[in-house]
Amino acid sequence: MDRLWSDPTDRLLVVLALIALAVFVGWYSLSAALAMLRIPLTGDPMPYFFASVWIPASSSTALVLLLGLGIQKHRPGPQGLFLGFVILELLASAIGIGVGSWFYWSLRSGPGPLIEMAQVLAGLGAVVVAAHAVAVFLLLLLVLLGRTPAPPSPGILPPPAPPSS
């Protein structure tokens, strides 16, 4: 790992991304196992439903933000573009978590309130999709507009060696 990522910040980014990826894949594996094996949820299922919203949303947002930070570190682009990407990604994640939590909370009170709020939830879901799409587009622009850092100047060069005959 030292040869690939010699900078401690790069190693930290990789470790954090691997942790977020493990949480993301682990939660989906658990959810798929519960669905495929038809394992019943004992007790109140609401904590599982809320975790089904919070865990995938937060870990995928962490992965995308770490990817953006790595790109900004190695191919620095305009700071405003990077700031816009971070704000849009966090905004989309927060709205998405709020919409998902609101949806599961309304399930608890029966189908009546859910039907009344369906149009609002669908509209907010569309806002989340649009904000994620714009954030990914800004990330793409960040990659395309980023510049490769210049190699460090060699400083004072040693005198050339005498020619050997």
C-alpha positions as CSV (number, residue, x, y, z in Angstrom):
1,M,0.0,0.0,0.0
2,D,2.9,2.3,0.6
3,R,4.0,2.2,-3.1
4,L,0.6,3.1,-4.4
5,W,-0.3,5.7,-1.9
6,S,2.8,7.3,-0.4
7,D,0.9,10.3,1.1
8,P,-0.7,9.6,4.5
9,T,-3.8,11.6,3.3
10,D,-4.2,9.2,0.4
11,R,-4.0,6.2,2.7
12,L,-6.6,7.7,5.0
13,L,-8.9,8.4,2.0
14,V,-8.5,4.8,0.8
15,V,-9.2,3.4,4.3
16,L,-12.3,5.5,4.8
17,A,-13.6,4.6,1.3
18,L,-13.1,0.9,2.0
19,I,-14.9,1.2,5.3
20,A,-17.8,3.0,3.6
21,L,-17.9,0.4,0.9
22,A,-17.9,-2.4,3.4
23,V,-20.8,-0.9,5.3
24,F,-22.7,-0.2,2.0
25,V,-22.2,-3.8,0.6
26,G,-22.7,-5.4,4.1
27,W,-26.1,-3.7,4.6
28,Y,-27.3,-4.6,1.1
29,S,-26.2,-8.2,1.7
30,L,-28.1,-8.3,4.9
31,S,-31.2,-6.8,3.3
32,A,-31.0,-9.3,0.4
33,A,-30.6,-12.2,2.8
34,L,-33.6,-11.1,4.8
35,A,-35.7,-10.8,1.7
36,M,-34.5,-13.9,-0.1
37,L,-34.6,-16.2,2.9
38,R,-37.8,-14.6,4.1
39,I,-36.6,-14.1,7.6
40,P,-39.3,-12.4,9.6
41,L,-38.4,-9.2,11.5
42,T,-39.4,-9.8,15.2
43,G,-40.8,-7.0,17.2
44,D,-41.1,-3.5,15.8
45,P,-39.7,-3.3,12.2
46,M,-39.4,0.5,12.2
47,P,-35.7,0.5,13.4
48,Y,-34.9,-1.8,10.5
49,F,-36.8,0.5,8.1
50,F,-35.0,3.6,9.3
51,A,-31.6,1.9,9.1
52,S,-32.6,0.9,5.5
53,V,-32.8,4.6,4.7
54,W,-29.9,5.9,6.7
55,I,-27.1,3.4,6.2
56,P,-27.1,3.1,2.4
57,A,-27.7,6.8,1.9
58,S,-24.9,7.9,4.3
59,S,-22.4,5.4,3.1
60,S,-23.0,6.1,-0.6
61,T,-22.7,9.8,0.1
62,A,-19.5,9.2,2.0
63,L,-18.1,7.2,-1.0
64,V,-19.0,9.9,-3.5
65,L,-17.6,12.7,-1.3
66,L,-14.3,10.8,-0.7
67,L,-14.0,10.2,-4.5
68,G,-14.5,13.9,-5.0
69,L,-11.9,14.8,-2.4
70,G,-9.4,12.4,-4.0
71,I,-10.0,13.9,-7.4
72,Q,-9.7,17.5,-6.0
73,K,-6.4,16.5,-4.2
74,H,-4.7,15.0,-7.2
75,R,-6.2,17.0,-10.1
76,P,-7.2,20.3,-8.5
77,G,-10.0,22.0,-10.3
78,P,-11.8,25.3,-9.5
79,Q,-12.6,25.6,-5.8
80,G,-16.1,26.9,-6.5
81,L,-16.9,23.8,-8.6
82,F,-15.7,21.5,-5.8
83,L,-17.7,23.5,-3.2
84,G,-20.8,23.3,-5.4
85,F,-20.3,19.5,-5.8
86,V,-20.0,19.1,-2.0
87,I,-23.0,21.3,-1.2
88,L,-25.2,19.6,-3.8
89,E,-24.2,16.1,-2.7
90,L,-24.9,16.8,1.0
91,L,-28.1,18.6,0.2
92,A,-29.3,15.6,-1.9
93,S,-28.4,13.2,0.8
94,A,-30.1,15.2,3.5
95,I,-33.3,15.6,1.5
96,G,-33.2,11.9,0.5
97,I,-32.8,10.7,4.1
98,G,-35.6,13.1,5.2
99,V,-37.9,11.8,2.4
100,G,-37.2,8.2,3.2
101,S,-37.7,8.7,6.9
102,W,-40.9,10.6,6.3
103,F,-42.1,7.7,4.1
104,Y,-41.4,5.0,6.7
105,W,-42.9,7.1,9.5
106,S,-46.1,7.6,7.5
107,L,-46.3,3.9,6.9
108,R,-46.6,3.5,10.7
109,S,-49.7,5.7,10.8
110,G,-51.6,3.7,8.1
111,P,-52.2,4.2,4.4
112,G,-54.4,7.3,4.6
113,P,-51.6,9.9,5.3
114,L,-49.3,8.1,2.9
115,I,-51.8,8.5,0.0
116,E,-52.3,12.2,0.9
117,M,-48.5,12.8,0.9
118,A,-47.6,10.7,-2.1
119,Q,-47.4,13.7,-4.4
120,V,-45.1,15.7,-2.0
121,L,-42.9,12.6,-1.5
122,A,-42.6,12.1,-5.2
123,G,-41.7,15.7,-5.8
124,L,-39.1,15.7,-3.1
125,G,-37.7,12.4,-4.6
126,A,-37.4,14.1,-7.9
127,V,-35.5,17.0,-6.3
128,V,-33.1,14.4,-4.7
129,V,-32.5,12.7,-8.1
130,A,-31.9,16.0,-9.8
131,A,-29.5,17.2,-7.1
132,H,-27.5,14.0,-7.3
133,A,-27.4,14.2,-11.1
134,V,-26.1,17.8,-10.9
135,A,-23.5,16.8,-8.3
136,V,-22.2,14.0,-10.4
137,F,-22.1,16.3,-13.4
138,L,-20.1,18.8,-11.3
139,L,-17.8,15.9,-10.3
140,L,-17.3,15.1,-14.0
141,L,-16.5,18.7,-14.8
142,L,-14.1,18.7,-11.9
143,V,-12.3,15.8,-13.5
144,L,-12.3,17.3,-16.9
145,L,-11.2,20.8,-15.8
146,G,-8.7,19.7,-13.2
147,R,-5.1,20.2,-14.0
148,T,-2.3,17.8,-13.3
149,P,0.0,19.2,-10.7
150,A,3.4,20.2,-12.0
151,P,6.3,18.0,-11.0
152,P,8.5,19.5,-8.3
153,S,11.4,21.6,-9.5
154,P,14.7,19.8,-9.1
155,G,16.2,22.8,-7.3
156,I,20.0,23.1,-7.7
157,L,21.3,20.4,-10.0
158,P,24.7,18.8,-9.2
159,P,27.5,19.6,-11.7
160,P,27.6,17.3,-14.7
161,A,30.0,14.4,-14.5
162,P,33.2,14.7,-16.6
163,P,33.0,12.7,-19.8
164,S,34.8,9.4,-19.6
165,S,37.0,8.3,-22.5
